Amino acid sequence: MVHHPLRRFVIFALYCDGPFLTPFPPPPQTVYWEMVTKHGFDPDWYRGTGGNNAILQNVVDGLKIQPCRPSFVDARNAIILADRQNFDSFYTCDMWRAFARRGLGFSAVGTSMPITEAFDLPPNCTP
């Protein structure tokens, strides 16, 4: 019987990262921790004002406006657009920094896999 080399890690990931079955955290999770680190955690999920509340709202609204069968770039663009609509781009540069660390920077392109990675920021954001 042949076993997949990541089998043990996948089982471990089920318990550690919830539904994320990858050896690395997906970009939205990276953005979440960037936001919580910079803007704090508010345990009130309904009326809170912490970074966790802002990114949750942006991701949920991004899911509503992204195209069907989105690529990572499409999802990134939708989350950034949601921040523009929800918070007047207040958190945009923080999210760009986190996306850029994962290869979804300003110049990243692609509508399917693989995408062309980029680690740069938009001109209006500083490193």
C-alpha positions in Angstrom: 0.0 0.0 0.0 1.4 3.4 -1.0 0.9 6.4 1.4 0.9 10.0 0.3 4.0 11.7 1.8 1.9 14.5 3.4 -0.7 12.1 4.9 0.5 12.6 8.5 0.7 16.4 8.0 -2.7 16.5 6.5 -4.2 14.7 9.5 -2.2 17.0 11.8 -3.5 20.0 9.9 -7.1 18.9 10.3 -6.7 19.4 14.0 -4.5 22.5 14.0 -5.8 24.6 11.2 -9.4 23.6 10.8 -10.4 23.0 7.2 -7.1 24.2 5.7 -5.4 21.1 4.4 -2.2 22.8 3.2 1.3 22.8 4.7 1.3 26.6 4.7 -1.4 28.9 5.8 -3.6 30.3 3.0 -3.3 34.0 2.2 -6.5 35.0 4.0 -5.2 33.4 7.2 -1.9 35.3 6.8 -3.9 38.5 6.4 -6.0 37.7 9.4 -2.9 37.4 11.7 -1.4 40.6 10.2 -4.6 42.5 11.1 -4.9 41.0 14.6 -1.2 41.8 15.3 -1.5 45.4 14.1 -5.0 46.3 15.1 -5.8 44.0 18.0 -8.3 41.3 18.7 -11.8 42.1 19.9 -13.7 39.1 21.3 -17.0 40.7 20.4 -17.6 39.2 16.9 -20.7 41.2 16.2 -19.9 44.8 17.3 -16.2 44.6 17.8 -13.6 47.0 16.3 -10.5 44.9 16.3 -8.4 43.7 13.4 -10.2 40.3 13.5 -13.5 42.0 13.0 -12.3 44.1 10.1 -10.8 41.2 8.2 -13.7 38.9 8.8 -16.0 41.6 7.4 -13.8 42.2 4.4 -13.4 38.4 3.6 -17.1 37.8 3.9 -17.9 40.8 1.7 -15.1 39.8 -0.7 -16.8 36.4 -1.1 -19.9 38.1 -2.1 -18.3 40.2 -4.9 -15.7 37.8 -6.3 -16.3 36.0 -9.6 -17.4 32.4 -9.8 -14.4 30.0 -9.5 -12.0 32.8 -8.4 -8.3 32.5 -8.6 -6.2 33.6 -5.6 -5.7 36.9 -7.4 -9.5 37.4 -7.9 -10.1 36.6 -4.2 -7.3 39.1 -3.2 -8.8 41.8 -5.4 -12.3 41.2 -4.0 -11.0 41.4 -0.4 -9.2 44.7 -1.2 -12.3 46.1 -2.9 -14.4 45.1 0.2 -12.0 47.1 2.4 -12.4 50.1 0.1 -16.2 49.8 0.4 -16.4 49.0 4.1 -13.6 51.0 5.7 -12.6 53.6 3.0 -9.3 51.6 2.4 -8.2 52.0 6.0 -6.7 48.5 6.2 -5.7 48.2 2.5 -1.9 48.6 2.9 -1.8 46.2 5.9 -3.6 43.6 3.8 -1.3 44.2 0.8 1.7 43.6 2.9 0.4 40.3 4.1 -0.7 39.3 0.5 2.7 40.3 -0.8 4.5 38.0 1.7 2.5 35.1 0.2 3.3 35.9 -3.4 0.1 37.8 -4.1 1.6 41.2 -4.4 0.5 44.1 -6.6 1.9 42.6 -9.8 0.7 39.1 -9.3 -1.4 37.9 -12.2 -3.3 34.8 -13.2 -6.8 33.6 -13.5 -5.9 29.9 -12.9 -3.1 27.9 -11.5 -0.2 28.6 -11.6 -0.3 32.3 -11.0 2.7 34.6 -11.6 3.9 35.5 -8.2 4.8 39.0 -7.1 6.0 40.3 -3.8 5.6 44.0 -4.4 3.2 46.6 -3.0 1.1 49.2 -4.7 2.9 52.6 -5.1 0.7 54.2 -2.3 1.8 51.6 0.3 5.1 51.7 2.1 6.9 48.4 3.1 
